[in-house]
Amino acid sequence: MSDLKHQLQNVFHEPGCATNRAKSTETRKKGCTKQLAPGAAAGGCAFDGAKIALQPIADAAHLIHGPISCEGHSWDQRNSKSSGPMLYRTSFTTAISEQDIIFGGEKHLFHAIREIVEKHDPPAIFVYQTCVPAMIGDDLVAVCKAARTKFNRPVVPVLAPGFAGSKNLGNKLAGEALLEYVIGTEEPEHTTPYDINIIGEYNVAGELWQVKPLLDELGIRILSCISGDGRYHRIASSHRARAAMMVCSKALINVARKMQERYGIPFFEGSFYGIGDTSDSLRQIAQLLVDRGADAELLGRVEKVVAREEARAWAQILPFRERLTGKKVLLNTGGVKSWSMVAALQEAGMVLTGTSVKKSTAEDKDRVKELLGNDAHMWESLAPREMYRMLRESEADIMLSGGRTQFVALKALMPWLDINQERHHGYAGYDGMVALVREIDRTLANPIWRQVRKLAPWDLEAFSTHSAEEFV
Amino acid sequence: MAKVITSTKQCMTNPLRLSQPLGAALAFLGMDRCMPLLHGAQGCTSFGLVLLVRHFREAIPLQTTAMTEVTTVLGGIDNVEQGILNIWKKTNPDLIGICTTGTTEVKGDDLNAYITLIRARHPELDDVELVHVNTPDFSGAFQDGWARAVTRMIEELVEIPELGTRDARRVNVLPGSHLTPGDIDELREMIEAFGLIPTFLPDLSGSLDGHIPSEFTPTTLGGCGVDEVHGLGSAAWTIAIGAQMRGAAITLEHRTGVPYRLFERLTGLECSDKFMEFLSRISGVPVPRRYRRLRGQLVDAMLDGHFYFGDKRVAIAAEPDLLWTMSMWLHEMGCQIVGAVTSTMSPLLEDIPADEVILGDLQDLEVSAAGADLIVANSQARQAADRLHVPLFRMGMPIFDRLGTAHITTVGYRATRDLIFAIGNTLMAVDHEPTQATWVRDDMELPQSSSDFNILPS
């Protein structure tokens, strides 16, 4: 456990995080996870977060060392896409038994790694620690080290057992594993002055691919995306990028900051959600590359593409205005998404009833105020009961949220749209924002709403007074 | 007689097995005004929650004691206490079902003692039933957890009946975890048609059938009420469905003297006949006309459908009771069971009509399904089915890429009839049409010109 403890301290001491900087030494030591309330907690564990962050590495095998719950309940769930290898969608677990708990699970784990090597011959294997083997003291680092030597390939220990903390912490612990064992261990075949890393983008529903054509057009090469549509070799050689964009604001900040520290790769925090934000991100990428020696004409080309794409996107959103004007949207998500989608929704004529600012930074909250005015409703967390009430009483016409709260809206007979990780539509970049508006329109315009809200005939007051003759 | 083989693989690949705590939690979800609470790290709950939400397309009440590294090592009594109190304050349930997980089992948290202490400290909780069940996820599987939770509810909640309170019309039904809300509804209709009054423990048809509540409830809404469980002892009979429920039925019999009859499955003509015969015998009511007609429809469907089932090669991966149900019935329809993969031990496995039954994973299924005509398994077998180009008929849990999973029914004449149609249509859709090349063999010495066959108009 000393490795884990060490990593936890490492992660909690994150100078790149504004919230963390504002803390005293004492509170910083306690870490950034709120104490979870038994019986009133929601959300995934550290292992969940680690797997989310690394499993998009598509050509690697991902082996979960733990009892069946950890992997058996969670595999084949996230819709993170690969353009090539599919090994990441095959689920591997030791599914440890009582025997392992009594005698230790290290040998079992080692043999499991051997089987994966023999059957699938992957370029690398990520091995995830979970609560039970962490408790009984299985030394994951030692097993991975032995396997690395024996099978002559990277075998990466990921020390993020569920009880270490939240999903967000697990993201960061996964980042630590990459920093310690992967990044900087290989060299790219070639480099260009236009090489970037995109950090914290998982290519859910193929969102990376909504942006990639624009980068391709600009001649900007994604040296490595960490970790969407990822390949082991490319992440291992990502330290040669010229600049980096950190996408999911809080998840992998440690990776972005330490890569800056170790390899001098400057980064900025950006988002591909929203039209203005996509443009800003493209500009910032270009600026960082130019600062590091790329030809300054890139900036001009970016402006051209941005102008073309923005005009096109706004023009595509315009036709929806008539139908969407005045529609009230309840945005229940977190982080950058609490504001980055707002502009496009407003442009389509919609009104934001409120937004949740769970996981959002101070800057995120300022952006919300800027966009919605000072009396904008912001919730740290919105109780399902309150959500239900707001929808039921028509304070909102549609809720955009993650799958967890889907049925709060649907059971209130109100339209709902998935904007979190299990969705099947990509909403990134210019086309993505148009797609979002189109989806909202499609959802709101569905003729079922009028029908399902009607009472059954026998629930109408007039029902008892009907006489049979009326039906003749 | 099938040979039962435990996979010797060290690396489980594409797991079929779901855990005991999740099975137990689902059993508690069939209780009215209940909140299941998993005693473990919060991931144990959130993974299970997402899985159930995606399967049922319903809100799922499920809480966690949110164990951390420190509380795990020191023991989780404070977390259990806080968890129960928080749930009690926020959701005011009738029942909290507490399921342990691997972590708290390895530590050895003594739930029995914890609850005794918590009860002593908090008299305000007297109105809430607390039932705990030991469900380590490093042994057993989903259906074991379900059966254990039902057994524990019987032990904790069923009152010893007073003499003379037995009601000849009342019947307890203990459905296995492989039955859907739709199955429970179907069973209720059948039993009520004989003038009998069934009580289902648990009753997923009340809670997870997809109804629209009139207001927001944080607990389950609908299902078997705690009061109903108290009174199970005054029924005349207990019907258990699926071999997994035998233990629960015996526990109920020992506690209350209510005799039980176990039906290992209710899919197929003969086993549905036996069920009807039993209901008629215990009620003294002749089989209603409606079921006589449905039986005729099933016989007709068997006649129409057998062309498409005969000799078809089917590979099935499912928990033991569902594997038993589907393999026996498909065998009765003329199919060959070329692959049988399951998650946990059951006395039925040896009698499954296949050469071998593997306690394994979906990779084992993929191996045995090569060259098969049909795979029957949950949605997670979709990758294997795609690779093999074999159609997948989705059954079991989780099914997250199809609608209506709560209403897939397999019990009785009507459901069997509809299964023939659904599976028969799947098989019909992939029936191979002959081409000119079908009868050409490698060992034939064909003249050059015959290779032209593929340019002839087809």
Interface residues (C-beta under 8 A of the other chain):
Chain A: M1 L36 A37 P38 G39 A40 A41 A42 G43 G44 C45 A46 F47 D48 L63 G66 P67 I68 S69 C70 E71 G72 H73 S74 W75 D76 Q77 M86 R89 T90 S91 F92 T93 T94 A95 I96 S97 E98 D100 I101 H108 H111 A112 I113 R114 E115 I116 C131 V132 A134 M135 I136 P161 G162 F163 A164 G165 S166 P384 R385 Y388 R389 G403 R404 Q406 F407 V408 K411 A412 L413 E422
Chain B: K9 Q10 C11 M12 T13 N14 P15 R17 L18 S19 P21 L22 L37 G40 A41 Q42 G43 C44 T45 S46 F47 G48 L49 V50 L51 V53 R54 R57 E58 A59 Q63 T64 T65 A66 M67 T68 E69 T72 V73 N79 V80 Q82 G83 I84 L85 N86 I87 K90 T101 G102 T103 V106 K107 P136 D137 F138 S139 A141 I212 P213 E215 F216 P218 S379 Q380 R382 Q383 F400
